[in-house]
Amino acid sequence: MHLFKSFGSSNNAVALEAPQASIDEMNFAFIDMGQGDCTIISCPNNRVYIVDCGSSGGLEDDAFAAAQALVRQWENGNGVWVVLTHPDKDHYNKLISLLTPKPKVGLSTIFFSRAKSDKSPLGYYKESALGRNLGILGNPLLVEVTLNSTAHTVKKWVSLYDYESPLSENIPATGYVIASGTTTSGQAWSLTIVAGNVTTKSKVSSQQSNVVSLCTVAQVGTEKLVLTGDATTETLAYLQSAQSGHITNASLFQLPHHGSASSTPTTTFKNTVNPESILVSVGMLNDSYNLPRYDVLNAWSGGSRLRNANYVLDYWKTPGEVDGYDSHSDLQAILTDTWKDYTVLNNDSRTFFWLSDPADASPGKSGTGFYGFTYDGYFLYRVTCTKDIYETGILGSKEAGIM
C-alpha cells in the first residue's frame, strides 16, 4: 500500500491516491516495497528526487508497476536525482528496474554513502551490479556525502574519468543542500542531507553498513520530513548533537531501520524530533526481520505533538516478552489447541504461522492477542492505534480509513 503526503498544500493529510505533482508543493510518495524502502519526492520546482529503491522480499508486481508509472508521471521527461542512503540491498537493488523500462528515465546524480574506494565508488552496492551498469542509467554524477563529527566533505566521480578519479570539496557542517528554492508565495523550501558516513566502533558488518546512512530533511516553510534510512543509535546521536535545528518538531518522521531495536531513540532525541506523524517502511508478514518492534513503536507513541488518529498497525514482540510460551511444545500447542478452530496460514518452511483473520486473536475468540508467531519465539500483533503512526506494508491500515 503506497502512502502519499504533500507539503505546501491546503490538504496535507495522508492519502492513498497519488496527487498531481504541482508547482509550489512538495509531494511525497512512500512506496510499499514489501521489506524495503523507496520515497519519491516531487519538489516545488517539479524536479523529482528518489530516496532509496530496494526490497528484500514481499514486493508486489502491481505495486512496483505503479511506482514506475508515478516516477514517469512526476518527472515528465526531465529526469531524476537519487539519494541512496547506504549499501543494504533493500534500499537500492530495484533502482535500475525502476528507471530503465521504456520510456527510460534519465538520472542526473546519485548521492550515496560508503564508497568502497576511489576506483570503485559503488563497490559495496553489489546487487544488480549497480556500479557496472551506470551506462544504462545515463552515466550519472556520483557524489559521496560525508557529514559526521569529524568531516564535512563530498567526493564527486564523473564518467569522463571512468569513475576512478574523484574530486573532493568541503561542505558546510550545517548540511549539504541538494535542492532549494522559494515558492511563489515566498516560502523557502529545501532538500538537505544532514548526516552521512557517521562512524562506529562496531566490528559487526550490518552495523557498519547501517550507521553510514544518509539522513535527509525535506522542508517547505515550517513543514519538514525527516528520512533516516537504516540509521543506528550512533547516527541519531550525531543528528542530536550537530543537526538538532534540522530535525526539531518534524511534521513527519520516518522511523530508522524499519522500526528496528537497533535504532531505539533516547528520550532526548525523541523529544527533539517531537513529530506530528510517524511513518514506518516495512513489509507485511515478514518474519525474516520481525519488524517493527513493539518497544520502538511504544517509545514514540507518547510524543507530545503526535496527532490523534485511527490506524491499524502490526508490530512484533521479541522472545521473552510474552509469558507462557517458553518451549517448542508451548508454541506447538497454539496450533493444536488454541487456534485449532480457526484458519491458520504458514510460510513454506513451516516456521511462521498466522491467523488468516487477525480478529481471531481477540479476547472473544482465541484470546492469544498475537495473530502470528515463529518457532524462534517472535509474536506478531495487530492493533488499532490512536496515534498518527502508519506503515506502508500493512494492509490493515486501509480498514482504518486513511483519508
Stockholm file with secondary structure:
# STOCKHOLM 1.0

chainA/1-403         MHLFKSFGSSNNAVALEAPQASIDEMNFAFIDMGQGDCTIISCPNNRVYIVDCGSSGGLEDDAFAAAQALVRQWENGNGVWVVLTHPDKDHYNKLISLLTPKPKVGLSTIFFSRAKSDKSPLGYYKESALGRNLGILGNPLLVEVTLNSTAHTVKKWVSLYDYESPLSENIPATGYVIASGTTTSGQAWSLTIVAGNVTTKSKVSSQQSNVVSLCTVAQVGTEKLVLTGDATTETLAYLQSAQSGHITNASLFQLPHHGSASSTPTTTFKNTVNPESILVSVGMLNDSYNLPRYDVLNAWSGGSRLRNANYVLDYWKTPGEVDGYDSHSDLQAILTDTWKDYTVLNNDSRTFFWLSDPADASPGKSGTGFYGFTYDGYFLYRVTCTKDIYETGILGSKEAGIM
#=GR chainA/1-403 SS CCEEEEESSSCCSCBSSCCCCCTTCEEEEECCCSSEEEEEEECTTSCEEEEEEEESSCCCHHHHHHHHHHHHHHHTTSCEEEEECCSCGGGTTTHHHHHSSSSCCCEEEEEESCCCBTTBTTTTCTGGGGGGGTTTTTCCEEEEEEESSSCEEEEEECGGGTTCSCEEEECCTTCEEEEEEECTTSCEEEEEEEEBSCCCCCCCHHHHHHHTCCEEEEEETTEEEEECTTCCHHHHHHHHHHCHHHHTTCSEEECGGGGCGGGCCCHHHHHHHCCSEEEECCCTTCTTTTCSBHHHHHHHTTCTTCCEEEEEEEEEECTTSSTTCCSHHHHHHIIIIITTTSCEEECTTSCEEEESSGGGGSTTTTCCSEEEEETTSCEEEEEEEEESEEETTCTHHHHTTCC
#=GC SS_cons         CCEEEEESSSCCSCBSSCCCCCTTCEEEEECCCSSEEEEEEECTTSCEEEEEEEESSCCCHHHHHHHHHHHHHHHTTSCEEEEECCSCGGGTTTHHHHHSSSSCCCEEEEEESCCCBTTBTTTTCTGGGGGGGTTTTTCCEEEEEEESSSCEEEEEECGGGTTCSCEEEECCTTCEEEEEEECTTSCEEEEEEEEBSCCCCCCCHHHHHHHTCCEEEEEETTEEEEECTTCCHHHHHHHHHHCHHHHTTCSEEECGGGGCGGGCCCHHHHHHHCCSEEEECCCTTCTTTTCSBHHHHHHHTTCTTCCEEEEEEEEEECTTSSTTCCSHHHHHHIIIIITTTSCEEECTTSCEEEESSGGGGSTTTTCCSEEEEETTSCEEEEEEEEESEEETTCTHHHHTTCC
//
